[in-house]
């Protein structure tokens, strides 16, 4: 561990909270970006989502060792919460919203992850944990570019309105079509 200062109880609590949140947000990024990409098929937004998911997968593989080396919690609970949020969104929320809104929700989650890592980086710098600060710098250098690509792909929805207004879940799309044809 590269930390040169002992942590206060408040610092320990903050580090534990941020670590759990990092495990959660990376699990969500890995799982949900893949699901969202599968829904969008062979489109530029789907490719951008797959790139975020691939980065999250690499991070999830490295995170437990980083956590152990730096006296951070290895948060299986954070990964479970990330999976739970992803499942709830997939099974419930995405049944009620269209494709474009679902994509923006995924983008919001990706931006949240950036905020978590920025705060973790500032914390690492404050407690002189060089390894953790370097991890955060590397993560941010890669993920910020990937999230900017997600943001740029919002234009695809503007250019493909028919796809943008489809429900994120195909079952609901077919129900919506049946409702429209029945009320005509």
VEXPA-325281 format. One record per residue: residue in three letters; chain; y, x, z of N, C-alpha, C in turn; residue number from 1. Coordinates in pm, 1 decimal. Each point is the difference from the previous one (the first is absolute). Layout:
! residues N
['ALA','A',[Y,X,Z],[Y,X,Z],[Y,X,Z],NUM]
...
//
This chain:
! residues 184
['UNK','A',[-117.6,84.4,0.0],[117.6,-84.4,0.0],[123.4,88.5,0.0],1]
['UNK','A',[97.5,-32.8,-80.0],[118.3,83.5,-13.2],[114.2,-44.3,89.8],2]
['UNK','A',[-22.8,-99.1,80.4],[103.3,-52.2,87.1],[27.7,101.7,110.6],3]
['UNK','A',[127.3,28.8,27.1],[32.3,99.0,102.3],[58.0,-63.1,125.9],4]
['UNK','A',[27.8,-127.7,-2.6],[52.4,-69.2,116.5],[-100.1,-103.2,48.8],5]
['UNK','A',[-16.8,-11.9,132.7],[-83.5,-110.7,48.3],[74.2,-132.2,-23.8],6]
['UNK','A',[-75.7,-105.2,-25.2],[61.0,-130.3,-25.6],[27.9,-73.9,129.8],7]
['UNK','A',[112.6,-68.9,3.3],[28.7,-90.2,111.3],[-86.1,-125.1,-18.1],8]
['UNK','A',[-14.6,-79.1,104.1],[-76.8,-124.5,-17.2],[55.4,-89.3,-112.6],9]
['UNK','A',[129.6,-7.3,-13.3],[58.7,-81.7,-107.1],[-28.7,60.1,-137.4],10]
['UNK','A',[7.7,131.3,-10.1],[-33.4,64.9,-126.5],[-146.5,-22.4,-35.9],11]
['UNK','A',[-86.9,8.1,99.4],[-143.2,-22.7,-23.3],[-22.3,-141.7,-51.6],12]
['UNK','A',[65.4,-97.0,62.6],[-14.1,-139.4,-42.3],[50.0,-18.0,-143.3],13]
['UNK','A',[115.4,58.9,-31.0],[54.5,-11.6,-135.3],[-94.6,64.0,-101.7],14]
['UNK','A',[-50.3,118.5,30.0],[-92.2,66.6,-92.0],[-125.7,-83.7,-20.6],15]
['UNK','A',[-55.0,-53.8,107.0],[-120.5,-84.0,-12.0],[27.7,-124.2,-84.7],16]
['UNK','A',[114.8,-63.4,24.3],[35.5,-119.5,-77.5],[16.3,32.4,-147.9],17]
['UNK','A',[70.6,107.6,-29.7],[21.4,37.8,-140.1],[-130.6,40.1,-67.7],18]
['UNK','A',[-86.9,67.3,74.1],[-128.5,40.4,-57.7],[-83.7,-122.5,-33.4],19]
['UNK','A',[-7.2,-94.8,91.3],[-74.8,-123.9,-27.9],[58.1,-72.1,-121.5],20]
['UNK','A',[132.5,-3.8,-5.8],[65.4,-68.0,-111.2],[-24.2,73.2,-131.5],21]
['UNK','A',[-7.2,132.2,4.9],[-29.3,76.5,-121.1],[-142.2,-29.8,-48.8],22]
['UNK','A',[-96.6,-1.0,90.4],[-136.0,-35.9,-39.3],[-2.4,-140.4,-60.0],23]
['UNK','A',[72.1,-92.9,61.9],[2.6,-138.3,-47.4],[64.0,-9.9,-137.7],24]
['UNK','A',[115.3,63.7,-18.7],[71.6,-13.1,-126.9],[-74.3,69.1,-113.3],25]
['UNK','A',[-68.1,110.1,29.5],[-77.1,68.0,-104.3],[-124.8,-80.1,-37.5],26]
['UNK','A',[-62.7,-62.7,98.8],[-114.5,-85.1,-30.5],[43.7,-116.9,-87.4],27]
['UNK','A',[111.5,-60.6,35.5],[53.0,-109.9,-81.3],[36.3,47.7,-140.2],28]
['UNK','A',[64.1,115.2,-9.5],[38.8,52.0,-132.3],[-123.2,25.6,-85.7],29]
['UNK','A',[-102.0,56.5,58.3],[-122.0,28.0,-75.0],[-66.3,-130.3,-46.2],30]
['UNK','A',[-23.7,-90.2,92.8],[-74.4,-121.9,-31.7],[82.3,-97.5,-83.1],31]
['UNK','A',[122.1,-28.6,47.3],[74.8,-107.2,-64.7],[54.1,40.6,-137.1],32]
['UNK','A',[41.1,123.9,-14.8],[47.1,42.6,-132.5],[-111.3,-10.5,-102.9],33]
['UNK','A',[-122.2,32.7,39.6],[-113.9,-15.8,-92.7],[-23.3,-145.8,-34.8],34]
['UNK','A',[4.0,-87.7,100.2],[-21.1,-143.0,-26.5],[107.5,-54.3,-93.6],35]
['UNK','A',[122.7,36.0,29.5],[112.0,-47.4,-81.7],[-13.7,52.0,-143.0],36]
['UNK','A',[-39.3,124.7,-14.8],[-19.3,57.7,-133.4],[-110.9,-72.9,-74.9],37]
['UNK','A',[-108.4,-32.5,69.9],[-108.7,-73.7,-64.2],[48.7,-134.4,-52.3],38]
['UNK','A',[86.3,-65.1,74.3],[53.2,-130.0,-42.7],[87.7,12.6,-123.4],39]
['UNK','A',[72.5,110.8,-8.7],[95.1,17.1,-111.0],[-65.1,55.7,-125.2],40]
['UNK','A',[-121.8,49.2,11.9],[-71.6,48.0,-117.9],[58.4,128.7,-55.8],41]
['UNK','A',[-5.6,12.1,-130.2],[43.5,122.2,-68.4],[149.1,-9.6,-32.5],42]
['UNK','A',[82.7,18.1,102.8],[144.7,-10.8,-15.4],[67.0,120.9,64.8],43]
['UNK','A',[122.9,28.7,-36.7],[71.2,110.3,65.6],[14.0,-17.8,151.9],44]
['UNK','A',[29.0,-120.6,51.1],[5.0,-12.2,146.4],[-133.6,32.0,66.8],45]
['UNK','A',[-109.9,-37.1,-65.2],[-131.9,28.9,57.0],[-24.0,150.1,8.9],46]
['UNK','A',[41.1,73.1,-101.9],[-15.9,145.5,3.3],[80.5,60.6,115.3],47]
['UNK','A',[122.1,-47.2,17.7],[83.3,50.5,110.0],[-65.8,-30.0,135.6],48]
['UNK','A',[-57.5,-118.3,12.9],[-69.6,-36.5,123.7],[-121.6,89.2,23.9],49]
['UNK','A',[-75.2,26.4,-104.5],[-119.0,85.7,14.0],[39.3,142.0,42.6],50]
['UNK','A',[114.2,46.4,-46.6],[46.6,133.2,40.2],[32.5,4.5,149.0],51]
['UNK','A',[62.0,-105.1,51.7],[28.2,-5.8,144.4],[-131.5,-5.8,76.9],52]
['UNK','A',[-91.9,-82.6,-46.0],[-128.6,-12.8,67.0],[-75.6,133.1,3.3],53]
['UNK','A',[2.4,71.9,-111.1],[-69.1,130.0,-5.3],[60.8,98.2,99.8],54]
['UNK','A',[132.3,-0.3,10.7],[65.7,88.3,97.7],[-38.6,-40.7,142.2],55]
['UNK','A',[-0.7,-129.5,26.7],[-36.4,-47.7,133.6],[-143.5,38.7,34.6],56]
['UNK','A',[-89.1,-5.0,-97.3],[-139.7,38.3,24.9],[-9.2,146.7,43.1],57]
['UNK','A',[71.5,86.5,-69.2],[0.8,143.0,35.4],[54.4,18.1,141.2],58]
['UNK','A',[106.1,-71.9,32.0],[59.9,11.0,133.5],[-97.4,-49.6,106.4],59]
['UNK','A',[-63.4,-113.5,-24.6],[-95.2,-53.2,97.8],[-115.0,96.5,26.5],60]
['UNK','A',[-39.5,75.2,-101.6],[-107.1,98.0,18.8],[47.1,118.6,83.8],61]
['UNK','A',[126.1,37.8,-14.0],[53.8,115.8,72.3],[54.5,-34.7,138.0],62]
['UNK','A',[37.4,-124.5,19.8],[71.3,-40.0,121.7],[-77.5,22.4,129.6],63]
['UNK','A',[-128.6,-30.7,8.7],[-68.6,23.8,128.1],[3.3,146.5,45.0],64]
['UNK','A',[-21.0,94.0,-90.9],[5.5,141.7,38.0],[141.4,41.1,41.4],65]
['UNK','A',[99.4,-45.2,-74.3],[139.3,28.3,37.5],[28.5,-55.2,138.8],66]
['UNK','A',[-44.8,-121.4,25.9],[23.7,-62.3,130.1],[-66.0,80.1,111.9],67]
['UNK','A',[-123.9,39.7,-20.0],[-69.3,77.8,104.3],[69.5,133.6,26.5],68]
['UNK','A',[41.9,67.7,-106.5],[65.7,131.2,16.6],[134.6,-11.0,69.7],69]
['UNK','A',[62.0,-116.7,-5.5],[134.8,-15.4,52.9],[7.4,-96.1,118.3],70]
['UNK','A',[-112.8,-18.8,67.4],[-6.3,-83.0,119.8],[55.7,-140.4,-23.9],71]
['UNK','A',[-37.0,-54.5,-115.6],[39.2,-136.2,-35.3],[-123.9,-88.4,11.6],72]
['UNK','A',[20.9,-128.8,18.6],[-114.6,-90.4,5.5],[-62.8,-10.2,-138.7],73]
['UNK','A',[-131.8,-4.1,-2.8],[-70.4,-29.1,-124.8],[-23.2,-150.0,4.7],74]
['UNK','A',[81.3,-70.4,-74.1],[12.5,-143.6,19.6],[-91.6,-82.2,-88.2],75]
['UNK','A',[-121.4,-17.6,47.1],[-89.3,-92.0,-70.0],[56.6,-141.4,10.0],76]
['UNK','A',[66.2,-29.4,111.8],[64.2,-130.4,16.4],[109.2,-22.4,-103.8],77]
['UNK','A',[76.8,103.5,-29.8],[102.9,-11.1,-103.0],[-60.6,-28.0,-135.7],78]
['UNK','A',[-113.5,63.6,-27.9],[-67.2,-25.1,-128.0],[-55.4,-142.5,-4.0],79]
['UNK','A',[-51.2,-48.1,113.5],[-51.8,-136.8,6.0],[114.4,-99.7,-20.1],80]
['UNK','A',[113.3,25.2,64.4],[115.6,-89.0,-15.8],[47.8,1.3,-145.3],81]
['UNK','A',[3.8,117.9,-61.3],[38.8,8.9,-140.5],[-93.5,-79.9,-89.1],82]
['UNK','A',[-128.6,10.6,26.4],[-99.1,-76.8,-76.2],[17.4,-148.8,25.4],83]
['UNK','A',[24.1,-38.3,125.3],[19.1,-140.4,33.9],[121.4,-57.7,-71.4],84]
['UNK','A',[113.1,72.5,3.5],[120.2,-47.8,-69.6],[-27.3,-16.0,-148.7],85]
['UNK','A',[-69.0,95.6,-56.4],[-30.4,-5.9,-142.0],[-89.9,-119.6,-31.7],86]
['UNK','A',[-100.7,-23.6,83.5],[-90.2,-113.5,-21.0],[72.6,-133.7,16.2],87]
['UNK','A',[83.3,-10.9,103.8],[75.2,-123.9,20.7],[91.3,-28.5,-117.5],88]
['UNK','A',[65.0,103.1,-46.4],[89.1,-20.1,-113.3],[-79.8,-40.2,-123.6],89]
['UNK','A',[-112.9,66.6,-21.1],[-82.2,-29.4,-117.0],[-56.7,-141.8,6.5],90]
['UNK','A',[-48.8,-40.4,114.4],[-69.9,-127.8,12.3],[92.2,-118.1,24.6],91]
['UNK','A',[120.9,25.8,49.9],[87.0,-112.2,34.9],[135.8,6.3,-69.8],92]
['UNK','A',[78.0,98.0,32.8],[138.3,2.7,-48.3],[7.8,6.2,-151.8],93]
['UNK','A',[-82.0,83.4,-61.5],[7.4,14.1,-145.2],[-47.7,-124.8,-73.9],94]
['UNK','A',[-62.7,-92.4,70.3],[-38.5,-125.4,-63.5],[121.4,-91.0,-18.8],95]
['UNK','A',[107.2,30.6,70.7],[116.9,-87.4,-1.0],[117.9,55.9,-78.2],96]
['UNK','A',[-11.7,123.8,-47.3],[113.5,60.4,-69.0],[-40.1,48.6,-138.4],97]
['UNK','A',[99.6,17.3,-82.8],[-27.9,44.1,-136.4],[-14.7,151.8,-5.9],98]
['UNK','A',[-40.3,45.4,-115.6],[-32.4,140.5,-22.6],[118.6,91.9,29.6],99]
['UNK','A',[114.8,-38.4,-46.2],[118.7,83.8,19.6],[35.6,11.3,147.8],100]
['UNK','A',[-5.8,-107.7,74.2],[31.6,6.4,143.3],[-104.5,79.6,76.5],101]
['UNK','A',[-123.8,-11.9,-41.0],[-105.4,78.3,62.8],[25.3,150.4,-21.1],102]
['UNK','A',[40.3,34.3,-121.4],[31.7,139.8,-30.4],[115.9,48.8,87.0],103]
['UNK','A',[104.7,-83.8,11.2],[113.7,40.7,83.7],[-39.7,14.1,146.5],104]
['UNK','A',[-94.1,-82.9,44.9],[-49.4,13.9,136.8],[-73.2,132.2,20.0],105]
['UNK','A',[-75.7,39.8,-100.2],[-68.7,128.8,5.9],[101.6,113.9,-1.1],106]
['UNK','A',[102.2,-13.6,-80.6],[108.2,99.5,-3.4],[68.7,9.4,135.7],107]
['UNK','A',[22.0,-112.1,63.6],[60.7,-0.6,133.3],[-86.5,78.4,99.7],108]
['UNK','A',[-131.4,-21.0,-6.7],[-90.6,75.5,87.1],[5.4,149.3,-27.1],109]
['UNK','A',[12.0,37.6,-127.1],[9.8,142.4,-35.2],[129.2,60.1,53.7],110]
['UNK','A',[107.8,-75.6,-7.0],[127.6,48.5,55.2],[-9.0,14.5,151.2],111]
['UNK','A',[-71.2,-91.9,63.8],[-21.1,8.1,144.8],[-70.7,131.0,35.6],112]
['UNK','A',[-101.2,36.1,-77.5],[-70.7,125.3,24.6],[93.0,120.4,-7.4],113]
['UNK','A',[90.5,-2.4,-95.6],[97.4,109.7,-11.3],[84.3,8.3,126.7],114]
['UNK','A',[44.1,-113.6,51.0],[79.6,0.3,123.7],[-78.8,56.4,117.6],115]
['UNK','A',[-128.0,-36.4,9.1],[-84.7,51.3,109.0],[-8.2,152.3,-8.0],116]
['UNK','A',[-24.6,53.4,-118.4],[-17.0,144.5,-13.4],[133.7,72.8,17.3],117]
['UNK','A',[108.2,-59.7,-42.7],[131.7,63.0,24.7],[26.6,11.7,149.7],118]
['UNK','A',[-30.4,-105.2,74.4],[19.5,6.4,144.7],[-96.3,100.7,62.2],119]
['UNK','A',[-124.7,1.3,-44.5],[-97.3,96.7,51.0],[45.6,142.8,-28.9],120]
['UNK','A',[57.6,22.3,-117.0],[50.7,133.0,-34.6],[114.7,40.5,93.9],121]
['UNK','A',[90.0,-91.2,24.1],[112.1,30.6,90.9],[-51.0,27.6,141.0],122]
['UNK','A',[-100.3,-77.0,40.6],[-60.6,23.1,131.1],[-64.2,138.6,4.3],123]
['UNK','A',[-76.4,33.5,-102.5],[-66.6,131.0,-4.8],[102.8,113.0,7.6],124]
['UNK','A',[110.6,-15.3,-70.5],[106.0,101.4,6.3],[59.8,7.9,140.1],125]
['UNK','A',[19.0,-114.9,64.4],[59.9,-3.1,133.9],[-87.2,68.8,103.7],126]
['UNK','A',[-131.5,-6.8,-17.1],[-90.2,63.7,97.2],[-56.0,132.5,-51.5],127]
['UNK','A',[55.4,47.0,-110.7],[-37.4,129.3,-58.6],[-147.4,7.1,-39.5],128]
['UNK','A',[-53.7,-108.4,-54.1],[-137.4,-0.2,-49.5],[6.2,29.4,-150.5],129]
['UNK','A',[-13.6,127.0,-31.9],[18.2,46.3,-137.4],[-104.0,-59.4,-94.2],130]
['UNK','A',[-127.2,-0.3,40.7],[-104.4,-52.0,-88.9],[22.7,-147.2,-32.7],131]
['UNK','A',[31.5,-78.7,100.1],[23.1,-142.6,-21.9],[124.2,-21.8,-86.8],132]
['UNK','A',[104.4,76.0,24.0],[121.1,-11.9,-82.7],[-29.5,36.4,-145.1],133]
['UNK','A',[-80.5,103.7,-21.4],[-36.0,40.1,-136.5],[-86.4,-107.2,-68.1],134]
['UNK','A',[-91.7,-57.7,74.4],[-80.6,-109.7,-54.3],[91.2,-113.2,-46.8],135]
['UNK','A',[94.3,-37.9,85.2],[91.5,-109.6,-33.6],[84.0,34.0,-122.4],136]
['UNK','A',[48.3,122.8,-7.7],[79.3,42.1,-116.0],[-82.0,-12.0,-127.5],137]
['UNK','A',[-121.3,49.6,2.9],[-87.1,-7.6,-117.0],[-29.4,-144.9,-36.2],138]
['UNK','A',[-32.3,-81.9,99.5],[-29.1,-141.3,-22.9],[119.6,-67.2,-66.9],139]
['UNK','A',[118.1,23.2,56.0],[120.6,-63.6,-53.6],[30.1,46.4,-141.9],140]
['UNK','A',[-17.0,128.8,-26.3],[25.6,51.3,-135.1],[-86.6,-71.0,-103.0],141]
['UNK','A',[-121.4,-32.0,37.6],[-90.8,-67.6,-93.3],[20.4,-150.9,-0.9],142]
['UNK','A',[4.5,-61.3,117.8],[1.0,-145.7,7.1],[133.0,-60.4,-46.1],143]
['UNK','A',[109.7,64.6,30.1],[129.0,-55.6,-43.0],[3.7,-13.7,-152.4],144]
['UNK','A',[-50.8,99.9,-70.7],[-5.1,-6.6,-146.8],[-89.4,-115.8,-44.6],145]
['UNK','A',[-114.1,-16.3,66.0],[-92.2,-107.9,-36.1],[61.0,-138.0,26.1],146]
['UNK','A',[72.9,-13.3,109.4],[63.5,-128.3,30.6],[116.8,-26.2,-94.7],147]
['UNK','A',[69.3,104.9,-40.9],[104.2,-18.4,-101.8],[-61.1,-52.3,-129.7],148]
['UNK','A',[-119.6,45.9,-32.8],[-68.8,-51.7,-118.9],[-34.9,-148.0,18.1],149]
['UNK','A',[-41.5,-37.7,120.6],[-24.8,-142.0,27.4],[127.6,-81.2,-22.2],150]
['UNK','A',[111.2,52.6,50.4],[128.8,-68.9,-15.3],[37.7,-14.1,-147.5],151]
['UNK','A',[-20.0,105.1,-76.2],[33.9,-4.2,-142.3],[-84.3,-103.0,-74.4],152]
['UNK','A',[-121.8,-22.7,43.5],[-88.2,-94.1,-68.9],[34.9,-145.4,26.7],153]
['UNK','A',[96.9,-25.1,87.9],[47.3,-137.2,16.6],[50.6,-55.9,-132.9],154]
['UNK','A',[51.8,87.4,-83.2],[50.8,-44.8,-130.7],[-109.2,-66.9,-83.0],155]
['UNK','A',[-124.8,42.3,17.9],[-110.0,-58.6,-75.8],[-7.6,-150.6,24.3],156]
['UNK','A',[21.2,-40.4,124.5],[-5.4,-142.7,32.3],[113.9,-75.6,-67.7],157]
['UNK','A',[116.8,61.0,-9.2],[112.5,-63.2,-68.8],[-29.9,-16.2,-148.6],158]
['UNK','A',[-73.1,94.7,-54.4],[-33.0,-2.7,-143.1],[-124.4,-83.1,-30.1],159]
['UNK','A',[-75.2,-38.3,101.8],[-124.4,-76.0,-17.2],[0.0,-118.8,96.1],160]
['UNK','A',[92.2,-90.5,-21.7],[18.1,-113.1,91.6],[-126.6,-83.8,15.7],161]
['UNK','A',[-76.9,-17.8,-107.6],[-123.3,-79.4,10.5],[-96.0,60.2,102.6],162]
['UNK','A',[-9.2,131.4,-0.9],[-87.0,67.6,96.5],[61.9,-1.7,139.8],163]
['UNK','A',[130.5,12.8,8.2],[68.7,6.4,129.1],[-17.6,-127.3,81.4],164]
['UNK','A',[-3.0,-113.9,-66.0],[-6.1,-126.6,73.8],[-142.1,-49.3,24.8],165]
['UNK','A',[-98.4,71.6,-50.7],[-138.4,-36.6,31.7],[-25.9,27.0,146.9],166]
['UNK','A',[-81.3,-85.9,60.3],[-37.1,27.0,137.6],[-79.6,129.3,7.6],167]
['UNK','A',[15.5,70.0,109.6],[-67.6,128.0,18.4],[-151.6,-15.9,0.4],168]
['UNK','A',[-47.8,-111.2,50.4],[-144.4,-25.7,5.2],[-37.6,-92.2,-114.0],169]
['UNK','A',[-94.6,37.1,-85.1],[-37.0,-81.4,-116.4],[-40.5,-143.5,32.6],170]
['UNK','A',[-66.8,-24.5,110.9],[-40.7,-134.9,36.3],[122.4,-89.9,10.1],171]
['UNK','A',[103.1,49.8,62.8],[120.8,-79.6,16.4],[68.0,-20.3,-134.5],172]
['UNK','A',[-4.9,98.6,-87.3],[57.1,-16.2,-133.5],[-65.0,-115.3,-73.0],173]
['UNK','A',[-132.6,-10.1,10.2],[-68.2,-109.0,-69.0],[32.7,-133.6,66.2],174]
['UNK','A',[15.8,-3.3,130.8],[38.6,-123.4,68.3],[140.2,-43.1,-40.9],175]
['UNK','A',[90.4,97.0,-13.2],[137.1,-29.4,-41.3],[-1.1,-58.7,-141.5],176]
['UNK','A',[-78.2,57.8,-90.2],[-8.0,-49.0,-138.0],[-56.1,-142.0,-0.8],177]
['UNK','A',[-101.2,-26.6,82.1],[-56.6,-134.5,5.3],[101.0,-100.3,52.7],178]
['UNK','A',[77.9,41.3,99.3],[102.0,-87.8,57.0],[105.3,-32.1,-104.5],179]
['UNK','A',[42.2,99.2,-76.1],[100.6,-22.6,-103.2],[-52.7,-95.2,-107.9],180]
['UNK','A',[-121.9,23.1,-44.6],[-53.8,-85.0,-107.7],[-27.6,-141.4,50.5],181]
['UNK','A',[-33.1,-15.5,126.1],[-25.3,-131.5,54.7],[126.6,-80.7,22.9],182]
['UNK','A',[111.4,69.3,21.1],[125.6,-70.6,26.4],[82.3,-22.9,-125.0],183]
['UNK','A',[-47.4,51.4,-114.4],[76.7,-14.1,-123.9],[-11.2,-137.5,-60.6],184]
//
